[in-house]
Amino acid sequence: MPNPNEVATLTTGGETFSTWKSVMARRDFGAPSSELSFSSVEPGSPGKGWAGMRFKPFDPVTVTLAGIQVIDGSVTTRSTSMDSASHEIMIQGRSKVCSIVDSSVPIKPGTFSGQTYEQVARGLLAPHGVGLVIRNPPPIFTKVFKSLVPQYGETVSELLNRMAAMRGVFHVDDAQGNLVVGQGDPSAAPVATLQEGVNIKSISCRLDNQNAWNVMSTIGQNVGDDNSGPPRDYSGSSVDATVPDTRKKIMMAPHPGDSDVPAHLAWVPPV
């Protein structure tokens, strides 16, 4: 009998599949959409064989690990291979948020000027059936964007990322397929404990300095108009004394702004 704490299931079309050769479910802080990958060389669906595993792109799926739902999304890729002795299928997918990663912002209304991040996001997410969850936002999060025009062909995710960078917040999704926006909460309690010899079968850890700088500087320009006069430059810097002073980073703000330009320093895109 399988250990229930080690069972991964994929549910689609009212059926649940739990016999897999390999399983991968991945969620990254700073990435809007989670990923899944399941492969099997077993006879397929109980009582139906391979005929019961006719997954295809866009089929809705939910993934559970140890009985806990971790992804609500859809199939993006189905791959099949076979030889004289075996038959293998691989199912890959992403969470529901993948729709905004792949889809462009509608041409109309053409501008979102005078709106907050939340107003713009809820309006753009609704047609995709994606909810918005706000967690631990900084005070600047509710500031309106004086000028906000999507670039032609820009995806919904790209526009929201550009806005998020000017508000010092990050994107991730949750188990229900919502887009979660906010900052990490250093006072939050751990949600799990990994202990060697108790609940770790295999683990790897990596630390690198790719996004570590002694000085980070950002500069941006506000949009001028007839009332406020010509455009003005705004900038900000932060210092990390634990990093060698030869490492310096200069960034352009991804969007026009004023006193909110320094908020970009809190947002370093994951690489």
Secondary structure as GFF3:
##gff-version 3
##sequence-region A 1 271
A	DSSP	three_ten_helix	4	6	.	.	.	ID=ss1
A	DSSP	beta_strand	8	12	.	.	.	ID=ss2
A	DSSP	beta_strand	15	17	.	.	.	ID=ss3
A	DSSP	beta_strand	22	26	.	.	.	ID=ss4
A	DSSP	beta_strand	35	40	.	.	.	ID=ss5
A	DSSP	three_ten_helix	50	52	.	.	.	ID=ss6
A	DSSP	beta_strand	60	65	.	.	.	ID=ss7
A	DSSP	beta_strand	68	82	.	.	.	ID=ss8
A	DSSP	beta_strand	87	95	.	.	.	ID=ss9
A	DSSP	alpha_helix	98	102	.	.	.	ID=ss10
A	DSSP	alpha_helix	117	125	.	.	.	ID=ss11
A	DSSP	three_ten_helix	126	128	.	.	.	ID=ss12
A	DSSP	beta_strand	132	135	.	.	.	ID=ss13
A	DSSP	three_ten_helix	139	142	.	.	.	ID=ss14
A	DSSP	alpha_helix	156	165	.	.	.	ID=ss15
A	DSSP	beta_strand	170	173	.	.	.	ID=ss16
A	DSSP	beta_strand	179	182	.	.	.	ID=ss17
A	DSSP	beta_strand	215	221	.	.	.	ID=ss18
A	DSSP	beta_strand	233	239	.	.	.	ID=ss19
A	DSSP	beta_strand	248	252	.	.	.	ID=ss20
A	DSSP	three_ten_helix	261	266	.	.	.	ID=ss21
###
